[in-house]
């Protein structure tokens, strides 16, 4: 859920049009992937 919001925020800031179901799905997927990648940077055991 958080990744979808992050993806939508980034897409709006970069002025990328994401109309329709597939556009929203793509933006949400990219946002979720980005969120998990950033989260993985902080959760690595030392």
Secondary structure, DSSP 8 states (H G I E B T S, - for coil): -HHHHHHHHHHHHTT----HHHHHHHHHHHHHHHHHHHHHHHS---
